[in-house]
Structures are given as C-alpha cells and as structure tokens.
Amino acid sequence: MKMTRHHLLSVVVGASLALGIPSKATHAQTVQAQAQNINISFNGPKDQFPYTDQFFAATDAYYQTIGRVSMPGNRHCHVYMSWDVATQQAGSGDVSKEGSRAWFENFLAAAQGHCDRVLVTFKNITGVTVTSPNGYPQVTTYQTAVGEFLNTDWSYAGWTNGKTSFDYTAWNEPNLPGSGGDGYTSIQIPAERAADYYLVLRGACTATNCGQVAAGDFGSNGSTAWEDFVQQCSNDVASPLCSNASYMDAYKHWIANDETTWGLASTFRPEVFSYHGWDDINNYINSSSKCTDSQTCTIKAFSNSMSDSGWNGSTLWDTEVAAGQNPESNPAAPLQACAAAWLLNLTASTSSRFARIYYTQPWDSDGEYWSLFTSAGVTKPAFTVLADREITYAGTTCP
C-alpha cells in the first residue's frame, strides 16, 4: 500500500515518542486526527449529486487507507427553503426556483440514494415566500409554518428516509440583512426574534418528526459581522444584559430566558450551534489576516462565546463555507487548495467540538472559484485536500 504523508507522520511521531524525543509533530498529529473526525458535506441543487457522489467515494477510500470504514457520519445535503413553504400547496411554485415547494419536491426525488440526511435552512426568499414577504413573521406565524413542515410526510416526493432524516436551522444568517443572508434587503432580524424562531422549531422537534436543530447559523462575511460573534457580556443569562451586548450575547440571552415559553425546560441549552465561516477564509485569501486574533477571527470568537458554563456542551457546525466567495477573491486552484487545508487546520485546532463542515456546492457550470471541479468536471487540488482531510497543502507555496 502506498504510504501517504499521513502515514509517514504517524511513523515519525511514534518513533520519536518511543525514543523519548519530544516531537514537534505531536500537536500537528492531534490536529490531523481531529480533522479526520469532521464530516464534510455540501449544499447545492440536484445537479451537484454526480460530484458529491465522487467526493464521498474518494473520502471513503481515504478513510479505508487509515483503517476506518468510511468518513464519520452520514452523507449530508443542505438546502435553503422559504420558511412558509409547507403551508403552500403541494407542487406549487417555480420548479427552477430554489426554496419553492416544487423545487424541494424535485430535489428530494433526485437526492434519494445520494445523501442520507438533508439540512433544511429556512429564510425569506423573494418570489417564493408568500406570508409576510416584506418583513419577518410573528413567532406564532412562524410556529405554524414550521410545524406544518415537520409534520409533512415528504415520501410522496420520492424521499423515503423519513422525517427524522431532516436536520434544521431556524433562519439563515439572521444577523445579516440581504437576499443572500436573512432574505430581506435591509432588515436585520432582532436577536430575540431569531432566538424565538430557534426555540419554536426546537420545541416542535420530537423524536419522531425531525433530527437535530442547530441554533445560530450566523453569517460572518459582512464588513464588521465578526463583532456579532464576540461575547461582550460576562453573563449572557442574567438580566439586564450589559450595555454593549453583541448579537451573540442577546441571542443567547433570549434562548436562556424564553425557552419555557416554547415548551422547553428552564435549563435547556442548544445541543448544536452553527455559524458560517466565510469571513476567516476570505481574509486568509485576500489579506494578511491569518486568524491569530481571538476577537476578530470569527471562528475563535464563536468558539469562545460557546465555551462559558452552560453553553460548552453544544456540538458546533460550520454550515456554509468555501474557499473563495467573491469575484475579488477568485483564488487560482493551488490557492484554493491552500485555503481548504487552512480551513480544516483552523477548524480542527480551534475546538474538538466541530463535527460538520457544509461546503458550498462542489461543482458550478462556470467552474466558479469555490467549486472543487472545473466546469468540465475535472477535480481541482482542493478536492483531494478535503477528501483526504489534509491540514497542509504541499502543491504550492501557501500564504
């Protein structure tokens, strides 16, 4: 069997420890082992499935070389849905418009056999959302809509994995106004409202009608969005909150104080908390920022905010990220691979609680900067980096 650099690293570290020689690679090996515990899956429409299939096959092959049967966890898909889609008539909407009911039904039919679980993220979608399309809904209105979604048997659309195969985030990037964020051009969803959306969805989630519900799902790629992640208050539960409370402070505060209103115990804290990691990887590609500052580095600020008592039991997910988001980023294939390896290294070294990374769609018909394949369907170096959970990339000089 070909000995990869992962095997060589294990041999070197093992020999050094056996001889009593301190090894500089010991920490790297720990990070590498943690990177191997991260599930990597993808978002995107049904045309992604041939490419996700290829990725999952490659990553399973890698795990077999290190003595593991397959990658940790299931094959996950990720879709963005209008929050009121289940209140709309079956088959309604534009089948080509992501987030519509017809689109979702078509997606589920195609997804069967290609992914095992679907992460559903709700938001406002222009041209699809019917209820309160110009402003965020009342909590009880949201409660009715998501309750309909949880109780719908989607097998009629061709998805036979059952209701418990759906995981959820209550609202996409509630802290970031914009069509790509919360779905509203200039409206930030107040932290209390966003927290209540999560609590309503989590309270309605039972052992028979859904999988896991992740709190948060905050966006990081605004000009000062990292500030939303920083814990400014020494105590996020007590009232009143400190005067300079961040969005994260306020969101956690309302989860801790509104949970009984929506049927949860007074001691309840989220089992899963999620965020989007774009800001850190964009900075890596475009600037000298390499995430050394625990305040302005989003993932570190996020992890720090999740480390205080009562919140340190949540599993953490990065639910939207890739290497290169904007045209000004547009990394060449080697730089994209560097960034993908850096992302894995950063995530694994920040906290062992990170269990999932949902990468933006691996293939794009234009060969977009973030995709793992060219437009012709040929893999880029980042494909192997992620499939093999490489925390360094040796193909070029990285930043």
C-alpha angles and dihedrals in degrees: 000000000000111000109229125204087259090061092044090052091052091050093049094047093045093050093047093051092047090056092046092246114144107239125213087204094063094088092044090052090053090052090046091052090050091049087056089058093059120101112221118199137152148241125217144093127297095278086073095068099088087054097044088049089055091048095049091049091050095047092047088052090052093051090051089058089058094047100263124119098227143331115304114272132355134315103270132200125193128208136175114226137186104257092231097045095115091057089059123087118275110265093017127138136034110316089210094054113090111231098030121119093245090049092050093048090050091047094051092051090053095041096059108110094011100072132020100207134027124213107211116201118190125213142139111282119193111236093015107056110082103176116072092342093172099046140025114275130250112265093246090051090051089047092057093048098049091042087059090051094050092049097047116107100223094188088099086071093054100266108127100171092094137234094294090063090074121089121189149206113197099222133001114244096334089181094059120069115209139086090271091048124040091343098251122108098226108356124107111200107237113249092240091054092046090049091051091050088055093046092049092051093043092047091052092048109100134176090263105042108043149007122230128338116210121208124217112021088178121176118236105186102087119107093262100010091123087073089067090065099050117102105227098168122074089216120032095183104052122084132270102036118226115275095249096047115160126223088261091052092051094044093052091044093057093045088054094046105035101043096100090052089065099043102270129123120267089243094051120133126173117275088209131029122188142192141171116252102202098114096061096047092045089053091049091054100038107032146022091266109117099171098264095134112082090207104048094031100092099208091050093047089048093048092046091052089052095050103074122100114292095018100059094086097067120111110230128226131188097212100182129024144118140164105275125011110176133047089250088059098047095145119201114243096267092048090048089054090049090051093048091052090046090051091053092046093048094047095046094045095046097061140342087222092079105103106162140036117189106202120204114259110306096218132044127180089232094047091247121207095254098046122107092217133053118242086264091058098254115141120248123216091262089065092066093040091058097036091052094038091236113183093193131038118216099183095092143356105287125208 
